[in-house]
Amino acid sequence: MDPNRHILIIGNGIAGVTLARHIRKRDSSVKITLVSGESKYFFSRTALMYVFMGHMKFEHTQPYENFFWGKNRIELIEEWIESVDFAQKSAKFQSGETLTYDQLVIATGSKPNKFGWPGQELKGVQGLYSKQDLELMEENTKDVRRAVIVGGGLIGIEMAEMLAYKKIPVTFLVREKGFWRNVLPKEESELISKHVREHHIDLRLETELVEINDDGNGKVKAIKTNHGEEIPCEFVGLTAGVTPNVDFLRNSKLEVNRGVVVNSKFETNIPDVYSIGDCAEFKEKPAADRKNIEQVWYTGRMHGETLALTLTGQATDYQPGVWFNSAKFLDVEYQTYGTVPADWDGDEFQSFYWEHRSNKVAFRMLMDSNGNIVGVNNFGFRLRHEFFDKAIKEKWTGQKVISKLEKANFDPEFFAPFYIEIQKAFLKEYGGGFKPEKRSFIQKLFGASV
């Protein structure tokens, strides 16, 4: 490897920063430059909502002290990239200055979707992805009497919580029959839909945005739905998904489809040019249960770790492993491991579903025709990632998983041991060669002698 080479990384999100950190761990001599116009320092994007609600300051979202970057000789440049000259290996900033590189990594993330709705460019209409979006939302929500959110994904529920926290009435438009129904099975979707409405959020299912109306001064005054209803509002949040942030690379020699097209080593069609994170699009799915574009924090981190190996002399294909993700729907935590589609054919999987009488806690396990675990959803309590990663990789039977469920429990001390009820429900439905935990909740807290 050339000790004098320069690796330029465009984008300082989780993918780009993980890549820079892991390159430096493995190579002390290579020059590394991180460029981003969004912010100089890496921050936790998922924490933006807490800044808006006043729970944190923006600087609290930065996982590393400012001196970390200099200490590790990772140069930071706060600039937007306007274009790249791949033949000359040069990137041009919006300021007009240029920077040459030996190897280039594109990690520019995503931007909120806009689907050409009339009025989508009005003041008071925006998405939520970047630091600039947060600052704009703080400005756009001053003196707002009502807000409308369009799109029922994870960003949508975050925005709804942010607005509701500031006591701004929210109408939430979701085109599916249930909240996040394109991802969650029917029962889980209904559980979350009920929970959203309990927080006084006006959830409108099977409802789509048609147009956004102007107040005559370039600001939003109302929206119109596909049911012909007009809803007055001064703020519209567009949260109908995100798309790769790669427009500045189109009409160049780089192969760009929805995202920058890459192979399993994150290589593009141009030598010494790579792409990772939300903006990368695999030619072939990295696994049967994965999409060509992976727009999740965890996968961005894994992309960075994998490419760092290749760029430090150990050519490595991306191996995504068992799928996992986590989120929070207001105050209900959610985790998923393995494959749990929104819908499946009756004979494709065996499904075990348990829901607590509070309608705030639920557990689903899917098994194949042989009774082996393929995936899990859980809501309202925590289960260990390592446990289910091992169980799914080793194809444990459903009975084995349930019998060992106490070892998967990850809730803090004094939380109700929901796994006991889950074990009893599974035993009743499927049977199994194990005995569920018999201790009472009080005994569980204070010992078997109680």
Beta strands, then each sheet from edge to edge (+ up, - down):
strand 1: 6-10
strand 2: 31-35
strand 3: 74-77
strand 4: 81-85
strand 5: 90-93
strand 6: 98-100
strand 7: 103-106
strand 8: 110-112
strand 9: 125-126
strand 10: 147-150
strand 11: 170-174
strand 12: 202-205
strand 13: 209-214
strand 14: 220-225
strand 15: 230-232
strand 16: 235-238
strand 17: 242-244
strand 18: 260-262
strand 19: 273-275
strand 20: 280-282
strand 21: 324-329
strand 22: 332-338
strand 23: 350-355
strand 24: 362-367
strand 25: 373-379
sheet 1: 3+ 2+ 1+ 7+ 19+
sheet 2: 4+ 5- 6+
sheet 3: 8+ 17-
sheet 4: 9+ 16+ 10+ 11+ 12+
sheet 5: 13+ 14- 15+
sheet 6: 18+ 20+
sheet 7: 21+ 22- 25+ 24- 23+
end
